[in-house]
Amino acid sequence: MSILQDSADYFYADLWSSKFTWGGDENNIPVEGDAVIVPEGQTLVIDVETPVLKLMVVKGELSTRN
């Protein structure tokens, strides 16, 4: 028996905990008091406990990992 699939859905999201979300440097991961902008076209998944931020602007999408 053969199963064929006509199409596939692809979903890309950035993880808060990944240094690559923040430019590839662990020193850029937001810390308490920072301002964070999620630009249009970006999906950011909060997969860890975050620090208390000064400001967060969400123009893209923000979700939590369940």
C-alpha positions as CSV (number, residue, x, y, z in Angstrom):
1,M,0.0,0.0,0.0
2,S,1.3,3.4,-1.0
3,I,0.3,6.7,0.5
4,L,0.8,9.9,-1.6
5,Q,0.5,13.4,-0.3
6,D,-0.3,16.2,-2.7
7,S,0.9,19.0,-0.6
8,A,2.6,19.8,2.7
9,D,2.1,22.7,5.1
10,Y,5.2,24.4,6.3
11,F,5.3,26.6,9.4
12,Y,8.4,28.5,10.6
13,A,8.6,30.1,14.0
14,D,11.5,31.5,16.0
15,L,12.0,30.3,19.6
16,W,12.5,32.9,22.3
17,S,15.2,30.7,23.8
18,S,17.2,30.4,20.6
19,K,20.2,32.7,20.2
20,F,19.6,32.6,16.5
21,T,16.3,34.5,17.0
22,W,18.4,37.3,18.4
23,G,21.1,37.5,15.8
24,G,23.1,34.4,16.8
25,D,24.7,35.8,19.9
26,E,23.6,34.6,23.4
27,N,24.4,38.0,24.7
28,N,21.5,39.4,22.6
29,I,18.8,37.3,24.2
30,P,16.6,39.8,26.0
31,V,17.1,40.5,29.7
32,E,15.0,42.3,32.3
33,G,14.3,45.9,31.3
34,D,14.9,45.4,27.6
35,A,12.5,46.4,24.8
36,V,11.5,43.7,22.3
37,I,9.9,44.2,18.8
38,V,8.4,41.3,17.0
39,P,8.3,42.6,13.4
40,E,5.6,41.9,10.8
41,G,6.2,38.5,9.2
42,Q,7.9,37.0,12.3
43,T,6.3,34.3,14.5
44,L,7.9,34.2,17.9
45,V,7.2,31.3,20.3
46,I,7.8,31.9,24.0
47,D,9.2,28.6,25.1
48,V,10.8,29.7,28.3
49,E,10.0,32.0,31.2
50,T,10.8,35.5,30.0
51,P,12.3,38.4,32.0
52,V,10.1,41.4,32.8
53,L,10.5,43.7,29.8
54,K,10.3,47.5,29.6
55,L,8.3,47.2,26.3
56,M,7.2,44.6,23.8
57,V,5.7,45.6,20.4
58,V,4.2,42.8,18.4
59,K,3.6,43.5,14.8
60,G,4.0,39.8,13.8
61,E,2.7,36.9,15.8
62,L,3.4,35.8,19.3
63,S,2.5,32.5,20.8
64,T,3.4,30.3,23.8
65,R,4.5,26.7,23.7
66,N,2.0,24.4,25.2
